[in-house]
Amino acid sequence: MDVEVSRGAQSIPRHSKEHKACYQFTQQSLPACKPVLTPAWVITTFLLMGVIFIPLGLITLHASENVVEIVDQYDTECVPEAFRSNKVAYIKDKLIPKNCSRYLKVYKHMKAPINIYYQLDNYYQNHRRYVKSKNDRQLLHGFGYNDTSSCKPEESNNGLPIVPCGLIAWSLFNDTYTLIRGRSELQVNRKNIAWKSDRDHKFGKHVYPFNFQNGTFVGGGKLDPRIPLSDQEDLIVWMQTAALPSFRKLYGRIEEDLNADDVVVVNVTNNYNTYSFGGKKKLILSTTSWLGGKNNFLGLACTSVGSSSIFISMVFLLLHMKSPRPYRETSYLYGWKQERHVQLKR
């Protein structure tokens, strides 16, 4: 059957030179890399993944297990028995003392520096309205930038602007900890707990707190109006909003070792209201390794991937040994044979 190619109002005969040129242009053969996944390649690849990931996972798990971590949840224990049925009334009553003592026993030698974290659970810092309630230009330039509409509802008080404005700064964590070992107080270093890039480029060195927490509805902690925002590192750490409802933030560091069986007395000032939304508060003492803090997830994930890869390689090897197929043997391709037969018939 003679087939013609249409070009506008004309028709090009099939066997003409123009038809061949048109066909070659529309059906171009471009060079391409087409790797052939032979059984040997597939089995070797999965086996190699297992050999790499299993040792990596074990090394990571070992580093995580060497981290010494002490966790103490104190939100309920620091509420007097008489107020545990109504914790919100307790935390809002300024006449009730909020002091509390916790006893932490060191079960293993902890080498300095020892990080002190506070952890909050069921706290959604990633809420859209909460995350947007700040003004980056004001944090850097202070009164030089007057548009603080993004800070609502904490943008002004008594007709005067608030620095720093917004819900994030307003809800600043304000529990405090004093640590005592034996008869001496452990010195807590609260310097350099925030990122240097934040201190240098996001918070102004000449911007001071103004009109902050002076309203009738007081939120979290207060700021010293004599210290610039770039030096208020507890604020800088707090304003790095967390992505998950359970998060830890660095409070400070202990610059001396703690020995096994030491008892650390922590005097807690329980000011922060997590009771209104069912939140939890924890105090953590933790050492670090080359990997960071204690986290077994990465090690378990690598070990699981490596083990699964070796298992799959063994399954493929057994299947290949049971039913081997020569390379490029088309007789096994039933669908390909049927299609090829139809093409030849045409």
N, C-alpha and C positions, 0 to 999 in steps of 0.2 A: 504494500500500500504506500503510495507516494504522499508524503506529508509536506505541507508548505508552512512557512513561517510568515506571519503578517507583519508588515512594517508600515504603519499608517494606512493609506488606502491601497498600497501595493502588496503583492504576495511574492515571497522568495521561494523558488523551487528548492526541494530538499537537497539535491545533489549539486547545487551550484556552489561556487566559491564563497559567495556572500553568506550563504546558509552556514557553511563550515566555520567561517570567521565569527559569525554571530553566536554559534553554538559554543565555540571555544571561549568567547568572552563571558558568556553567561554561566558556563560550567567550568570555572577555573579550578585548577588543582594547586592549592597552596601548600608549601612545606609545613609539616606539623610533627610534633613529638607525640608518639603514641606508645607509651610504655606497655610492654606485654607482661602482665602479672601471672607469671608461671607459678606452679605450686611451690617450687623451691624458693622463689623470691618471697612469696606470701608467708611461708612458714618461717623463713629466716628473719623477715621483718618483725613478725610478732615475737619471735624468740629473743631478738635483740632488744625490743622494747622491754620485755620482762627482765633481761639481764641489767638494763640501765635503771629501770624504775624501782625494782625491789631494793637494791642497795641504797639508792637515794632515799627511799622511804624509811628504811631502817636507820640511816644516819640522821634524818630529820627527827624521827621519833626519839632517838637517843638524846639529841640536843634538847628537845622539848621536855623529856623526863628529867633532865639535869637541872631544870629550872625549879627553884624552891618557891612555893606560893602558899600564902596563908590568907584565907578568905573568911571574913566575919560579917554576917548579916545582923545589923543592929537596929533596924527601923522599929521592930516590935519590942525588943528587949530594952530599948531606951525609953519606953513609955511606961510611966508608973502603972501599977496594977489597977488603981482606981480609975484610970482614964482609958484603959484598953478597949472599953466598949464604945468610946467616943474619942478616937484619936484626933479627929479634925479639931474638936474643941480644945484639946490639949495643946496642939501645935500653934493655934491661933491666939491662945491666952498668954499675953506677955508677962503676966504676973507669976506664972508657974516656971520654976527653974528648968532649964533644958539640959543640965549637965548630966553626964552618964559616964561610967567607967566600964571598959571592956578589957578582958585579960586574954592575951594571945600568947600561946606557947610555941616556941620555935622548935620544930621537930628535927631539923637538919641545919647544919651550918649554912649561913647565908652570907655570901661575900659581897662587900660593898662595890659599887653603889646599889642600894636597895630602893626600888621605886615604890612609892605610895600612891595608890589609885583609889578613887571612889567610883563605885559602879551604881548605876541607876537602871532599874528594870521597869518595863511598861511605861516608858517615857518616850513619846513620839516627837523627837526633835526634827524629824523629816516631814512634819506636817507643812503643807504648802503655805498656809497663812503665817505660820511661825517662821519658816525659813526666809520669807520675803520681808519680815518685819525688822529691817535694819537699813542703814544707809552707809554704804562703803565710803562715799566721798566725805561724809561728815566725820567718820572715824579717822580719816587721814588729814582733813583740812579744818575740822571744827566748825566754827561759826562762818567760815568763808563760804560754806555751801548751805543755803537756807532752805532748800526744797527737801523737806523731811516727810512728805506725804506718804512715802512707803513705810514709815515707822508706825502708822496707826495700829492700835489706839494709843500707843505710848510715844507721841511726838512732841507734846508740850504740856506744861502744867502752869496754871495761873497766868496764862498768856506768854510765858517764857519758854524757849526751847529746852529740850532735854538732851544732854550730851553724856553718854551715848544714848541714842533713842532706840526704840523698838522693843519687841517682846523678848528677843534673845538676851539682850543685855539686862532687861528688867527681871528676868527669871534666873539671874546668876546664882549658882550654887553657893550656899553660905554656911554649911556645916564646917566646923573646925576640929582639928585633932592635935592633941599634945601627947607625945610618946615618952614614956619613962621606963628605963631599965634599971632595976635595983633602986639606988637612991639618986641617980642622976638622970637628967632629962636628955633624951636623944635629940640632937640638933637636926632639924629638917631644913634642907636647902630648897628654897622655893624659887631660885633663880634658874634661868635657862630651861624652864619646863615647856615653853612655847617654841614654835618654829621660828628660827631666825628670820626667815623671809617674811613672816607675819609681823614680827616686831619692827623690821626695817622698812617695809613697803605697804603695810595695810593699816597700821595704827600710828597716828601722828606723834612725833616727839614733842610737839608744842601744843597738843590738844589735851585739855584737862577736863575731868568730869564737872558737869555743871547742872544744877537743879535735878540731880539724879536721886530717885527714891525719896522725894520730898512731898509726894502727894498723899492723899488720905488712904489710897489703896496701895500699900507697900508690897512689893513682890519678894525678890530674893535678897542677895547680898548688897551691901553698900560699897562705894568706892571712895578712896581718899582723894579729895579735890586738889590736893597739893602734888599729886604724882601724875605724870602724863600717861596717856593711854598706852604708849609703847612700853611702859614699865609695869603696867597692871597685867601681869602674865596670867593670873587666874582668870581674868576676863577674856584674854586672848584664847586660852585653852577652851574655855566654855563656848566661845562663839564659833569654834570649829564644829558645826552641827554634825551629829551622828546620823548614819543612814539607817540604823536598826534601832528597835525599841529598847534593846539592852546594850549598854555601852559603858566603857570605862574612860576616865579622864585622869591625867596625871596631876597629882596634888603636890608632890615634892619628892625629895630623895634623902635617904639616910646615908651619910658618908662614912660609916664605920660598920665593921662586921658584926653579925649577930651569931652567937654560938648556939649549938644544940642545947635544948632544955632551958634556954633563957625564957623568962616570962616578961613580956612587954605589956605594960599597963597603958591603955589608950584612953585618955580623957576626951570624950566626945561632947561637943556642943551641938545638940540635935535641933537645929533651927529650920531645916529645909522641909517644906510641906510636900511630901509625896503621898500623904494619906487621903487627900481629896480625890485622887484618881487611882488609888490602889497600887501605887508604885512601891518599889523596894529599894533599900539602900544597903550597900555593902562597902566594907573597907578591905583593901587588899594590900598586902606586903609581898613583893615579888622581886626575885633576881632576874637577870636577863642572860641570854646566850647569844651566839653569833646569829641566831635566827630570830631573836627578839624574845618576847614573853612566852608563856606556856600555851601551846596550841598544838594539839595532836592531829588536827584535821589534815594538814598538808602531808604529814607522814603516812597517815592511814590511807589517804587518797592515792599517793604514789604506790604504796604497797598493794593496794587493791587493783590498780591499773596494771602493775607488773604481773601480779598473780593471774589476772584474767588473760593477759596477753600470752603467758606461757601455756595456760590451759587451752586457749584457742589454737595455739601452734601445735600442741599435741593432738588435738582433735583433727586438725587439717592433715597432720602427718599420717595418722591412722587411716583416715579416709583415702588419702593418696596411695598408701600402701595396699589398701584393700581393693580399690578400683582405680588403678593407674590409667592415665590417658596420654598417649603420645602427643608431643607438641605438634600443632597444626593438623591434627587428625580431624577432618570434617565429617567423618561418618557418624560421630556422636551428636552432631548438631542436627537434630531432626527438623526443627523449624527452618534452619538454613537450607537443608536439602529440599524441602517442599517449596520454599520460595525460589530457589535456583531452578528447580524443575519447571515452575510456572514461567520464569523468565526465558528459559530456553525454548519452551513451547511457543511463546509469543514470537 
